[in-house]
């Protein structure tokens, strides 16, 4: 009883396949398949045909591996770049607020350095020209020479730091030190300026009373 | 199901497909599209859905060709993909595919007296199409796709004995339909 239906189907198996998909269907399938250039196809066929099927698999694996490496590389670069821009943006903002207020704890990364250097160089130059103006007017040259020596010391240590920057692994710390160094110079110059300013003020205050004093002494 | 000799004929084409050769892919498509479409049709019982299934199955087959190691013929490997895709499509459409509940079973009389009426292929084919999803799928897989009950059980996620009883019910129902007036030639 079972056999009759089974036998009937078996005998007429071909006739049961009456449907056909639309001819356009292949185009749709094709669009979903990964495209490959004819050259590459030819290469793979030739290689995989030679002796071993596994080689074509290896070839495929290599391509996948290369693609993954490339992707990961790109991703990592992008990620790092994004992080760096975030970092620099942060320090830039910090710098701008800090240089005007308290320059302690500046954290900078290498690309920032020229900007920082330029800023401090202009500051130092400004202070130095101001100082040189006083220099002529005021006494106490000894102290000024001391300042020059201190500045020279700072300069040499700065140069040493800059050399280290190219070899040391932790650039952040060195850049920190360098910024500290630059800031120290401006501070030294500022102090000097203050001193000279005060001296000048003292002198100007004293000048009117100096003559009578002189007179006094001459009188005495 | 295809024999090993057939597989050997396809091996070269399959190898080229692995390299992404579209012409080779088309060759395989031409060779199997009709048979696979009818497999898909029998399970889904819906032309548009059967096409979607066929497309999905071929795309998936070509993309995952590297996992085809040649342990079975390419045809039966592909057929399994088509059947799985089709079953998923039917499941998505109707949640109560297999196992069938008792309600449907109750509709089928236990005894179907066999007569010697001549069958026409078209009659039987349309009668199969009239079966409810659960019956149609099991009966098609068994009668037309040449799956045994163990394979049907595996692909449908049911036990072998469930497949057997499901098939015998489906068969009874089919014979019943064939006796309906519009089917008697």
Interface residues (C-beta under 8 A of the other chain):
Chain A: X1 X2 X4 X5 X6 X8 X9 X12 X13 X15 X16 X17 X18 X19 X20 X21 X22 X25 X26 X28 X29 X30 X32 X33 X34 X36 X40 X41 X44 X45 X48 X49 X53 X56 X57 X60
Chain B: X15 X16 X18 X19 X20 X21 X22 X25 X26 X29 X33 X34 X35 X37 X38 X41 X47 X50 X51 X54 X55 X58 X59 X62 X63 X66 X114 X119 X121 X122 X124 X125 X143 X144 X171 X174 X175
